């Protein structure tokens, strides 16, 4: 009970603050700073809650169920399970509450690399990395936003000493950031991404966040059209993917930096976000949470405690190791054709398992891929 009270007291100001913002419809420009400060103040209460939950769990685990009556044993067993579950939940929330101020730059500036993974050109962790954004956060505020393209960064690092995976040798002569998400286990791919980013002349980062275009279209659905007058059009939730791909693949195809449209779009989007109302941010937050659940957003932290939280919540893109007696099937696709056709592919899988006379199991997997697109831009074979 003490643990629950302390944890509630620690997070209550944050919930009240957020509710107040939503009620009055104010801007969220200072929300990161104020929420971070509340978490710093509530750290002591969180520590008390974690300690109390630990003590309650350890006390209940000391009961020997074989030495009590069956009726009482069932009650104690239930209490043991609930106490352990509660302790794990308190530890998780406690770690997040204690570490989030650091993640928001309250000790030192934090740098996060955002990856634009185009799911229409599917790769193992979500899509081809065409562009990136470096975000600097200090004292809970976004201080700097630097958009860039994988093409420019890779052009500065054509002699990387990282070994190129064999399948990629068919399409490129060197390992580039654009192909660095080759390992389906996201934390493993991040290590390659970080190394190639540094080799391209950039610095270290505190975290890597991968996003698919669906995240941007969700934002545009809330924020409304954003004008890019230098290109003669506005980007909306309905046309974002089509317009940007057309600009990159057709209009600017032969230019030095065909993905410049994305570089120009990022500041416009971020400015609109920073000046959005709390109601808009709340709606975007809900959509973003759903994208986390759907794995359209993957998060990696160099901070081990925060990475543990992300992994526990299923947000880290980790392929969990299995035991010797466990088994599963995971089919990983990679589009190396350079076409934005993955969204038009219908994939069918059929797995049959036959138990042999010696008790071994023989598996047979049939895969069928059908291109259901128009065979015109942006579809391809």
Secondary structure, 3 states (H helix, E strand, C coil): CHHHHHHHHHHHHHHHHHHHHHHHCCECCCHHHHHHHHHHHCHHHHHHHHHHHHHHHHHHHCCCHHHCCHHHHHHHHHHHHHHHHHHHHHHHHHHHHHHHHHHCCCCCCEEEEEEEEECCCCCCCCCEEEEEEEEEEECCEEEEEEEEEHHHHHHCCCCCCCCCCHHHHHCCCCCCHHHCCCCCCHHHHHHHHHHHHHHCCCCCCCEEEEEEHHHHHHHHHHHCCEEECCCCEEECCCCHHHHHHHHHHHHCCCCCCCCHHHHHHHHHHHHHHHCCEHHHHHHHHHHHHHHHHCCCEEEEECCHHHHHHHHHCCCCCCCCCCCCCCCCCCCCCCCCCCCCCHHHEEEEEEEEEEECCCCCEEEEEEEEEEECCCCCCCCCC
